[in-house]
Amino acid sequence: MAQGKLKVKSKLPTGTKTKKGKGKPVTKRNNAPVKSKNIAVERNKMKAKVTKMVNAQAEQQLRALATSSGELSAAQQHVAKAPKAPAPAK
């Protein structure tokens, strides 16, 4: 059994302004030209290639710099001179 009061629709008082609809909503045309996705795909591929080449070149330069300089930095020399801890006995 339903309990409570029934909902009653209220009416606006006379003399109040009501909103008018703005017309039909914008919809997609059925005969709209198909947008090409090739341009975006090519652009993303080109960006990926450039990024890959730049990263490879930077890594190559860093590796060459690291292997060519035989000298240790001041911090590395300090660590090399530090006494080593004895190995724990089992």
SULJOPE-V344761 format. One record per residue. N is the residue number from 1. RES is the residue in one letter. SS is DSSP state (alpha for helix, beta for strand, coil for the rest). OMEGA is omega as a letter, one per 40 degrees, with the letter a starting at -180 (NA if undefined). NEAR is the number of other C-alpha atoms within 8 Angstrom. Layout:
N:RES:SS:OMEGA:NEAR + N:RES:SS:OMEGA:NEAR
This chain:
1:M:coil:i:2 + 2:A:coil:i:3 + 3:Q:coil:i:4 + 4:G:coil:a:4 + 5:K:coil:i:4 + 6:L:coil:i:4 + 7:K:coil:i:4 + 8:V:coil:i:4 + 9:K:coil:a:4 + 10:S:coil:i:4 + 11:K:coil:i:4 + 12:L:coil:i:5 + 13:P:coil:a:5 + 14:T:coil:i:4 + 15:G:coil:i:4 + 16:T:coil:a:6 + 17:K:coil:i:4 + 18:T:coil:i:4 + 19:K:coil:i:4 + 20:K:coil:i:4 + 21:G:coil:a:4 + 22:K:coil:a:5 + 23:G:coil:a:4 + 24:K:coil:i:4 + 25:P:coil:a:5 + 26:V:coil:i:4 + 27:T:coil:a:4 + 28:K:coil:i:5 + 29:R:coil:i:5 + 30:N:coil:a:4 + 31:N:coil:i:4 + 32:A:coil:i:6 + 33:P:coil:a:4 + 34:V:coil:i:4 + 35:K:coil:a:4 + 36:S:coil:i:5 + 37:K:coil:a:6 + 38:N:alpha:a:6 + 39:I:alpha:a:7 + 40:A:alpha:i:7 + 41:V:alpha:i:8 + 42:E:alpha:a:8 + 43:R:alpha:i:8 + 44:N:alpha:i:8 + 45:K:alpha:i:8 + 46:M:alpha:i:8 + 47:K:alpha:a:8 + 48:A:alpha:i:8 + 49:K:alpha:a:8 + 50:V:alpha:i:8 + 51:T:alpha:a:8 + 52:K:alpha:a:8 + 53:M:alpha:a:8 + 54:V:alpha:i:8 + 55:N:alpha:i:8 + 56:A:alpha:i:8 + 57:Q:alpha:i:8 + 58:A:alpha:i:8 + 59:E:alpha:i:8 + 60:Q:alpha:i:8 + 61:Q:alpha:a:8 + 62:L:alpha:i:8 + 63:R:alpha:i:8 + 64:A:alpha:i:8 + 65:L:alpha:a:8 + 66:A:alpha:a:7 + 67:T:alpha:a:7 + 68:S:alpha:a:6 + 69:S:coil:a:7 + 70:G:coil:a:5 + 71:E:coil:i:4 + 72:L:coil:i:8 + 73:S:coil:a:6 + 74:A:alpha:i:6 + 75:A:alpha:i:7 + 76:Q:alpha:i:8 + 77:Q:alpha:i:9 + 78:H:alpha:i:8 + 79:V:alpha:a:7 + 80:A:alpha:a:6 + 81:K:alpha:a:6 + 82:A:coil:i:6 + 83:P:coil:a:4 + 84:K:coil:i:4 + 85:A:coil:i:4 + 86:P:coil:i:4 + 87:A:coil:i:4 + 88:P:coil:i:4 + 89:A:coil:a:3 + 90:K:coil:NA:2
